[in-house]
Amino acid sequence: MARLVYHHQIDEGVEKVANALAPDVVRIRYSIDDDWTGDESIFFRVVLSDEASRINRLREVSRRARAAIREVLKAEELGLNFYVTFRSLSETKELPEAAWD
């Protein structure tokens, strides 16, 4: 159900979060699918700038990104579990995958 009903709402929220966290966040992509328990979930793929991916910044930047996703998108209120994974911009170039573009 959420795959269709909330798609537009999620798109707007993703854009808002990415813009608010730029330039640390380069882009955010997502997909809605069942997680390992079979529950409908949203999977966020966050591409960070190389600077934001440095060891001395990664923890804080990833914490801010997760918090912003939780606050703005309210995935749990949509009845979705959510998962967030991160890659640096360099990693996306070294390991190209369409899902991260």
Residue, then its C-alpha position, 0 to 999 in steps of 0.5 A: m500500500a505505502r509503495l503507491v500512496y506515499h511515493h510523492q510524500i517520500d520524494e518531497g521529504v528526500e529532496k528536503v533532507a538532501n538540500a538541508l544537509a548539502p554539501d555533506v549529502v550529495r544525494i539520497r535514493y530510496s526503495i520500498d521493499d520487504d525487509w528480512t522479516g517480510d515487513e514493508s520497509i524503506f531503504f535509504r541510500v545516502v551518498l556523502s561527499d568525500e569530505a563528509s565521509r572522512i573518519n573524523r566527520l562520518r559519525e556526526v554526519s551520518r547521525r544528522a542524516r538519520a535524524a533528519i530522515r526520521e524527522v522529515l520523512k516520518a517513515e515509522e508513521l507511514g507504517l514502514n521500517f526504515y534502513v539507512t546505508f551510506r557511501s562516499l561519492s568516491e565509492t559510488k564511482e569505484l563501485p557503480e550501481a544503478a541504485w546509487d545513481 
